[in-house]
Amino acid sequence: MAKKTKQRYPHLLGSKWTATQKTWGWRHFQVMNRRNEGKWVFAELVSSCDPDTRFWINAKQLKDKDMWEAGWKTLEEMNSEPEVPFWQE
């Protein structure tokens, strides 16, 4: 029986991302398609404000915190200090 391989980035489709710098004039994107090419996984990002703005990116780049943050964040959220839970103060 063939060994089933684990899918890389299983929750990629439909995920939402915020670029730390404007990308193609926008910051908020959603993954609309994914493509596997050998050992690489690519994600098609589409701007939430302009569906004509779309591009492919290596999904591994989405893990780079200097370039992308998971979810849709405001500039204020991105620039603020991370909240410390009250029990750790």
N, CA, C and O atoms as a MOPAC input file, in Angstrom:
PM7 MOZYME 1SCF
protein

 N      0.84100 1    -1.18200 1     0.00000 1
 C      0.00000 1     0.00000 1     0.00000 1
 C      0.88900 1     1.24900 1     0.00000 1
 O      1.87200 1     1.30500 1     0.73800 1
 N      0.55900 1     2.22300 1    -0.80100 1
 C      1.35500 1     3.44600 1    -0.89900 1
 C      1.22200 1     4.27700 1     0.37000 1
 O      0.14900 1     4.38000 1     0.96400 1
 N      2.34000 1     4.86300 1     0.76300 1
 C      2.34800 1     5.71000 1     1.95600 1
 C      1.75500 1     7.07500 1     1.60700 1
 O      2.16700 1     7.71400 1     0.63800 1
 N      0.79700 1     7.50600 1     2.39800 1
 C      0.15200 1     8.80100 1     2.15200 1
 C      1.05000 1     9.90800 1     2.70700 1
 O      1.46000 1     9.86300 1     3.86700 1
 N      1.34800 1    10.89700 1     1.87000 1
 C      2.18900 1    12.00000 1     2.32400 1
 C      1.32900 1    13.09100 1     2.93600 1
 O      0.20000 1    13.33600 1     2.51200 1
 N      1.88600 1    13.72900 1     3.93100 1
 C      1.18800 1    14.81100 1     4.61800 1
 C      1.17300 1    16.05400 1     3.72300 1
 O      2.19900 1    16.43600 1     3.16300 1
 N      0.00800 1    16.67300 1     3.59700 1
 C     -0.10700 1    17.87200 1     2.77600 1
 C      0.54400 1    19.04600 1     3.49800 1
 O      0.27600 1    19.28700 1     4.67500 1
 N      1.39500 1    19.76800 1     2.78900 1
 C      2.01000 1    20.96000 1     3.35600 1
 C      1.04000 1    22.12700 1     3.23200 1
 O      0.36300 1    22.27500 1     2.21500 1
 N      0.97800 1    22.94400 1     4.25700 1
 C      0.10000 1    24.11800 1     4.29900 1
 C     -1.36800 1    23.72300 1     4.07900 1
 O     -2.00100 1    24.22800 1     3.15200 1
 N     -1.91400 1    22.83800 1     4.90800 1
 C     -3.28000 1    22.34800 1     4.68200 1
 C     -4.36500 1    23.41400 1     4.81600 1
 O     -5.43700 1    23.26700 1     4.23000 1
 N     -4.11600 1    24.47500 1     5.56600 1
 C     -5.14100 1    25.51200 1     5.78100 1
 C     -4.86500 1    26.77100 1     4.96100 1
 O     -5.38300 1    27.84300 1     5.27400 1
 N     -4.06700 1    26.64500 1     3.93100 1
 C     -3.65900 1    27.79700 1     3.13300 1
 C     -4.83100 1    28.43500 1     2.38400 1
 O     -4.99500 1    29.65500 1     2.41100 1
 N     -5.64200 1    27.61800 1     1.72000 1
 C     -6.74800 1    28.15200 1     0.91600 1
 C     -7.73800 1    28.91500 1     1.78400 1
 O     -8.21900 1    28.39400 1     2.79100 1
 N     -8.03900 1    30.14000 1     1.39700 1
 C     -8.99100 1    30.96000 1     2.14100 1
 C     -8.37500 1    31.74700 1     3.27900 1
 O     -9.04800 1    32.58100 1     3.88500 1
 N     -7.09700 1    31.49800 1     3.58500 1
 C     -6.47100 1    32.22300 1     4.69600 1
 C     -6.27100 1    33.69100 1     4.32400 1
 O     -6.15100 1    34.03900 1     3.14900 1
 N     -6.23700 1    34.54300 1     5.34900 1
 C     -6.13400 1    35.99000 1     5.15600 1
 C     -4.79000 1    36.46900 1     5.68800 1
 O     -4.30200 1    35.98500 1     6.70900 1
 N     -4.19700 1    37.43400 1     4.97400 1
 C     -2.85700 1    37.90600 1     5.29800 1
 C     -2.77300 1    39.41900 1     5.18200 1
 O     -3.45900 1    40.03300 1     4.36500 1
 N     -1.91900 1    40.00900 1     6.01300 1
 C     -1.63600 1    41.43800 1     5.95500 1
 C     -0.16100 1    41.61900 1     5.63100 1
 O      0.70500 1    41.07400 1     6.31700 1
 N      0.12000 1    42.38400 1     4.58600 1
 C      1.50200 1    42.69500 1     4.22700 1
 C      2.01300 1    43.79000 1     5.15800 1
 O      1.29100 1    44.74200 1     5.45100 1
 N      3.25500 1    43.66000 1     5.62500 1
 C      3.81400 1    44.67600 1     6.51400 1
 C      4.11600 1    45.96500 1     5.74900 1
 O      4.15600 1    47.04100 1     6.34600 1
 N      4.32800 1    45.86900 1     4.44300 1
 C      4.51100 1    47.02200 1     3.56300 1
 C      3.47100 1    46.91300 1     2.44900 1
 O      3.04600 1    45.81100 1     2.10100 1
 N      3.06800 1    48.03800 1     1.89600 1
 C      2.10600 1    47.98400 1     0.79300 1
 C      2.66000 1    47.11500 1    -0.33000 1
 O      3.82000 1    47.24400 1    -0.72200 1
 N      1.81400 1    46.23600 1    -0.83500 1
 C      2.18000 1    45.33000 1    -1.91700 1
 C      1.18100 1    45.54000 1    -3.04000 1
 O     -0.01400 1    45.29700 1    -2.86800 1
 N      1.66400 1    45.98900 1    -4.18600 1
 C      0.79600 1    46.33400 1    -5.30900 1
 C     -0.24800 1    47.37000 1    -4.88000 1
 O     -1.35500 1    47.40500 1    -5.41800 1
 N      0.11400 1    48.21000 1    -3.91100 1
 C     -0.76200 1    49.28500 1    -3.45400 1
 C     -1.71300 1    48.90100 1    -2.33900 1
 O     -2.49800 1    49.73800 1    -1.89200 1
 N     -1.66800 1    47.64800 1    -1.87000 1
 C     -2.60300 1    47.17100 1    -0.85400 1
 C     -1.88100 1    46.40800 1     0.24600 1
 O     -0.72300 1    46.01900 1     0.08900 1
 N     -2.57300 1    46.19700 1     1.35900 1
 C     -2.00400 1    45.44300 1     2.48000 1
 C     -2.76000 1    44.15700 1     2.79400 1
 O     -2.16000 1    43.20100 1     3.28400 1
 N     -4.04700 1    44.11100 1     2.52500 1
 C     -4.86700 1    42.95800 1     2.92600 1
 C     -5.14600 1    42.03900 1     1.73900 1
 O     -5.61400 1    42.47100 1     0.68500 1
 N     -4.84100 1    40.75000 1     1.94900 1
 C     -4.96200 1    39.76100 1     0.88300 1
 C     -5.58200 1    38.47600 1     1.41000 1
 O     -5.55300 1    38.19500 1     2.60800 1
 N     -6.14600 1    37.70000 1     0.48200 1
 C     -6.69300 1    36.39100 1     0.81400 1
 C     -6.16000 1    35.38300 1    -0.20300 1
 O     -6.02500 1    35.69600 1    -1.38600 1
 N     -5.86100 1    34.17500 1     0.26500 1
 C     -5.37800 1    33.11400 1    -0.62200 1
 C     -6.57800 1    32.51300 1    -1.34800 1
 O     -7.47400 1    31.94800 1    -0.72100 1
 N     -6.58700 1    32.63900 1    -2.67400 1
 C     -7.70900 1    32.14900 1    -3.47400 1
 C     -7.39800 1    30.81500 1    -4.15800 1
 O     -8.31300 1    30.04000 1    -4.43600 1
 N     -6.12300 1    30.54000 1    -4.43300 1
 C     -5.72200 1    29.29100 1    -5.08400 1
 C     -4.38900 1    28.84000 1    -4.51600 1
 O     -3.62100 1    29.63500 1    -3.97500 1
 N     -4.13100 1    27.54800 1    -4.65100 1
 C     -2.82100 1    27.01500 1    -4.28800 1
 C     -2.35700 1    26.11000 1    -5.41500 1
 O     -3.16600 1    25.53700 1    -6.14500 1
 N     -1.04000 1    25.99100 1    -5.54500 1
 C     -0.47900 1    25.15200 1    -6.60200 1
 C      0.74800 1    24.44000 1    -6.03300 1
 O      1.61500 1    25.07200 1    -5.42900 1
 N      0.81400 1    23.14300 1    -6.22700 1
 C      1.98000 1    22.36000 1    -5.82300 1
 C      2.84000 1    22.13700 1    -7.05400 1
 O      2.35400 1    21.68300 1    -8.09000 1
 N      4.12000 1    22.45800 1    -6.93300 1
 C      5.07000 1    22.19900 1    -8.01800 1
 C      6.28200 1    21.52400 1    -7.40500 1
 O      7.18100 1    22.18400 1    -6.88400 1
 N      6.29300 1    20.20100 1    -7.47300 1
 C      7.37400 1    19.44900 1    -6.84500 1
 C      7.34800 1    19.66700 1    -5.34900 1
 O      6.32300 1    19.45500 1    -4.70000 1
 N      8.47700 1    20.08900 1    -4.80100 1
 C      8.53300 1    20.32000 1    -3.35200 1
 C      8.04000 1    21.71200 1    -2.95800 1
 O      8.01000 1    22.03800 1    -1.77100 1
 N      7.66000 1    22.52200 1    -3.91400 1
 C      7.22400 1    23.89500 1    -3.64400 1
 C      5.70700 1    23.99500 1    -3.60500 1
 O      5.00300 1    23.28500 1    -4.32400 1
 N      5.21700 1    24.88800 1    -2.75600 1
 C      3.78500 1    25.19400 1    -2.68200 1
 C      3.64400 1    26.68800 1    -2.95000 1
 O      4.32500 1    27.49900 1    -2.32100 1
 N      2.77400 1    27.05200 1    -3.86900 1
 C      2.54200 1    28.45000 1    -4.20500 1
 C      1.11400 1    28.83500 1    -3.85300 1
 O      0.19500 1    28.02100 1    -3.94400 1
 N      0.94000 1    30.08900 1    -3.45000 1
 C     -0.37600 1    30.61900 1    -3.10000 1
 C     -0.67900 1    31.80700 1    -4.00300 1
 O      0.18300 1    32.65400 1    -4.24000 1
 N     -1.90900 1    31.86300 1    -4.50500 1
 C     -2.33800 1    33.03600 1    -5.26600 1
 C     -3.03700 1    33.96900 1    -4.29100 1
 O     -4.08300 1    33.63500 1    -3.73400 1
 N     -2.44800 1    35.14300 1    -4.09000 1
 C     -3.02000 1    36.14500 1    -3.19800 1
 C     -3.82400 1    37.14100 1    -4.01100 1
 O     -3.40000 1    37.58500 1    -5.07800 1
 N     -4.99700 1    37.48600 1    -3.48500 1
 C     -5.88000 1    38.45800 1    -4.13000 1
 C     -6.17700 1    39.55300 1    -3.12000 1
 O     -6.51200 1    39.26600 1    -1.97100 1
 N     -6.05500 1    40.80400 1    -3.54000 1
 C     -6.33600 1    41.93100 1    -2.65200 1
 C     -7.80200 1    41.91600 1    -2.24100 1
 O     -8.68800 1    41.67700 1    -3.06200 1
 N     -8.04500 1    42.17400 1    -0.96500 1
 C     -9.43200 1    42.19700 1    -0.48200 1
 C    -10.18200 1    43.42600 1    -0.98800 1
 O    -11.41200 1    43.41900 1    -1.03900 1
 N     -9.45800 1    44.47800 1    -1.36200 1
 C    -10.09400 1    45.71700 1    -1.82700 1
 C    -10.15700 1    45.82800 1    -3.34600 1
 O    -10.94900 1    46.60400 1    -3.87900 1
 N     -9.33000 1    45.06000 1    -4.04100 1
 C     -9.28100 1    45.13600 1    -5.49800 1
 C     -9.04300 1    43.73500 1    -6.06300 1
 O     -7.89500 1    43.30000 1    -6.16300 1
 N    -10.10800 1    43.02400 1    -6.43400 1
 C     -9.94700 1    41.64800 1    -6.91600 1
 C     -9.12000 1    41.52200 1    -8.19400 1
 O     -8.72500 1    40.41600 1    -8.56300 1
 N     -8.85300 1    42.63300 1    -8.87200 1
 C     -7.99600 1    42.58300 1   -10.05700 1
 C     -6.51900 1    42.51800 1    -9.68100 1
 O     -5.67700 1    42.20600 1   -10.52200 1
 N     -6.20200 1    42.81400 1    -8.41900 1
 C     -4.82100 1    42.74500 1    -7.94600 1
 C     -4.59500 1    41.35600 1    -7.37600 1
 O     -5.07700 1    41.02500 1    -6.29300 1
 N     -3.85300 1    40.54700 1    -8.12800 1
 C     -3.58500 1    39.17200 1    -7.71500 1
 C     -2.19400 1    38.77500 1    -8.17700 1
 O     -1.72500 1    39.21800 1    -9.22600 1
 N     -1.54300 1    37.93800 1    -7.38600 1
 C     -0.19900 1    37.47300 1    -7.72400 1
 C      0.08100 1    36.16200 1    -6.99700 1
 O     -0.56300 1    35.83100 1    -6.00200 1
 N      1.05800 1    35.42700 1    -7.52200 1
 C      1.47000 1    34.15600 1    -6.92600 1
 C      2.71300 1    34.38800 1    -6.07800 1
 O      3.57800 1    35.19000 1    -6.43100 1
 N      2.79200 1    33.67600 1    -4.95300 1
 C      3.92300 1    33.79600 1    -4.03900 1
 C      4.24200 1    32.40300 1    -3.49500 1
 O      3.34900 1    31.57100 1    -3.33300 1
 N      5.50700 1    32.16200 1    -3.21800 1
 C      5.88600 1    30.91200 1    -2.56400 1
 C      5.28000 1    30.93500 1    -1.16700 1
 O      5.52200 1    31.87300 1    -0.40700 1
 N      4.50200 1    29.92500 1    -0.81900 1
 C      3.79300 1    29.90800 1     0.46800 1
 C      4.75000 1    30.00900 1     1.64900 1
 O      4.36700 1    30.48900 1     2.71600 1
 N      5.97400 1    29.56900 1     1.47200 1
 C      6.96800 1    29.64400 1     2.55100 1
 C      7.22800 1    31.09700 1     2.95200 1
 O      7.54100 1    31.36800 1     4.11100 1
 N      7.10400 1    32.02800 1     2.01300 1
 C      7.32800 1    33.44700 1     2.30800 1
 C      6.29200 1    33.99500 1     3.28000 1
 O      6.56600 1    34.96800 1     3.98300 1
 N      5.11100 1    33.39400 1     3.33500 1
 C      4.07600 1    33.87200 1     4.25000 1
 C      4.46800 1    33.66100 1     5.71200 1
 O      3.87600 1    34.27000 1     6.60300 1
 N      5.44300 1    32.81800 1     5.96100 1
 C      5.92400 1    32.59100 1     7.32900 1
 C      6.90700 1    33.67200 1     7.77900 1
 O      7.26000 1    33.73700 1     8.95700 1
 N      7.34900 1    34.51800 1     6.84700 1
 C      8.30500 1    35.58700 1     7.16700 1
 C      7.56400 1    36.73500 1     7.84600 1
 O      6.83900 1    37.48400 1     7.19200 1
 N      7.74700 1    36.87300 1     9.16000 1
 C      7.02900 1    37.88800 1     9.95500 1
 C      7.43300 1    39.31500 1     9.57300 1
 O      6.71000 1    40.26200 1     9.88400 1
 N      8.57600 1    39.47900 1     8.90400 1
 C      8.97700 1    40.81300 1     8.44700 1
 C      8.18600 1    41.24600 1     7.21800 1
 O      8.13900 1    42.43200 1     6.89000 1
 N      7.56200 1    40.27900 1     6.53600 1
 C      6.81700 1    40.58500 1     5.31500 1
 C      5.30900 1    40.41200 1     5.46300 1
 O      4.54000 1    41.17500 1     4.87900 1
 N      4.87400 1    39.40900 1     6.24600 1
 C      3.45800 1    39.05500 1     6.32100 1
 C      3.03100 1    38.75500 1     7.74600 1
 O      3.81200 1    38.24200 1     8.54800 1
 N      1.77100 1    39.08200 1     8.05500 1
 C      1.15200 1    38.70300 1     9.32400 1
 C     -0.14300 1    37.97300 1     8.99900 1
 O     -0.89700 1    38.37800 1     8.11400 1
 N     -0.38700 1    36.89600 1     9.72400 1
 C     -1.61000 1    36.12300 1     9.50400 1
 C     -2.81900 1    36.93400 1     9.95100 1
 O     -2.77200 1    37.61700 1    10.97500 1
 N     -3.89300 1    36.85900 1     9.18700 1
 C     -5.10600 1    37.61500 1     9.49700 1
 C     -5.03700 1    39.01300 1     8.92000 1
 O     -4.00800 1    39.43800 1     8.39600 1
 N     -6.14400 1    39.71600 1     9.02500 1
 C     -6.18000 1    41.10300 1     8.57900 1
 C     -5.97000 1    41.98100 1     9.79100 1
 O     -6.76700 1    41.95600 1    10.72900 1
 N     -4.89600 1    42.76000 1     9.77800 1
 C     -4.51500 1    43.60900 1    10.90700 1
 C     -4.55800 1    45.06900 1    10.48500 1
 O     -4.34600 1    45.40400 1     9.31900 1
 N     -4.83700 1    45.93600 1    11.46300 1
 C     -4.74300 1    47.37500 1    11.21700 1
 C     -3.28800 1    47.78300 1    11.42200 1
 O     -2.50900 1    47.04200 1    12.02300 1
 N     -2.92400 1    48.96100 1    10.92300 1
 C     -1.56900 1    49.46600 1    11.14900 1
 C     -1.30000 1    49.61500 1    12.63800 1
 O     -0.19400 1    49.35300 1    13.11000 1
 N     -2.32100 1    50.03700 1    13.37100 1
 C     -2.18200 1    50.20500 1    14.81800 1
 C     -1.85000 1    48.86700 1    15.48500 1
 O     -0.97500 1    48.80100 1    16.34900 1
 N     -2.54300 1    47.81700 1    15.08700 1
 C     -2.27400 1    46.48800 1    15.65100 1
 C     -0.86600 1    46.00900 1    15.29900 1
 O     -0.19800 1    45.37900 1    16.11800 1
 N     -0.42600 1    46.30600 1    14.09600 1
 C      0.89000 1    45.85100 1    13.65900 1
 C      2.01800 1    46.60600 1    14.35100 1
 O      3.09200 1    46.04800 1    14.57700 1
 N      1.78000 1    47.87000 1    14.68900 1
 C      2.83600 1    48.69400 1    15.27500 1
 C      2.83700 1    48.69800 1    16.79400 1
 O      3.75800 1    49.23600 1    17.40800 1
 N      1.82100 1    48.10800 1    17.41100 1
 C      1.74000 1    48.13000 1    18.86900 1
 C      2.55600 1    46.98800 1    19.47000 1
 O      2.87700 1    46.00200 1    18.80600 1
 N      2.87600 1    47.15900 1    20.74400 1
 C      3.57500 1    46.11100 1    21.48000 1
 C      2.61700 1    44.94100 1    21.66900 1
 O      1.41900 1    45.15600 1    21.85000 1
 N      3.11600 1    43.71300 1    21.63000 1
 C      2.22500 1    42.58500 1    21.88900 1
 C      1.69300 1    42.65200 1    23.31400 1
 O      2.42000 1    42.98200 1    24.25100 1
 N      0.41700 1    42.33500 1    23.45700 1
 C     -0.20200 1    42.39400 1    24.78200 1
 C      0.34300 1    41.28700 1    25.66700 1
 O      0.45900 1    40.13400 1    25.25300 1
 N      0.67600 1    41.66500 1    26.89900 1
 C      1.13100 1    40.69400 1    27.88400 1
 C     -0.06500 1    40.35900 1    28.76300 1
 O     -0.67400 1    41.26100 1    29.33700 1
 N     -0.41400 1    39.07700 1    28.88100 1
 C     -1.54700 1    38.72300 1    29.74500 1
 C     -1.32000 1    39.23000 1    31.16400 1
 O     -0.18600 1    39.25600 1    31.64300 1
 N     -2.40200 1    39.63400 1    31.84000 1
 C     -2.29200 1    40.25400 1    33.15900 1
 C     -1.57400 1    39.35400 1    34.15800 1
 O     -0.93400 1    39.85700 1    35.08100 1
 N     -1.66400 1    38.03500 1    33.99500 1
 C     -1.03000 1    37.13900 1    34.96000 1
 C      0.48200 1    37.03000 1    34.74500 1
 O      1.18100 1    36.42900 1    35.56100 1
 N      0.99500 1    37.61300 1    33.64100 1
 C      2.43400 1    37.58400 1    33.39500 1
 C      3.09100 1    38.92900 1    33.67000 1
 O      4.29800 1    39.07500 1    33.48300 1
 N      2.31700 1    39.90900 1    34.10900 1
 C      2.87500 1    41.24300 1    34.36800 1
 C      3.70500 1    41.24500 1    35.62000 1
 O      4.25400 1    42.28100 1    35.99600 1

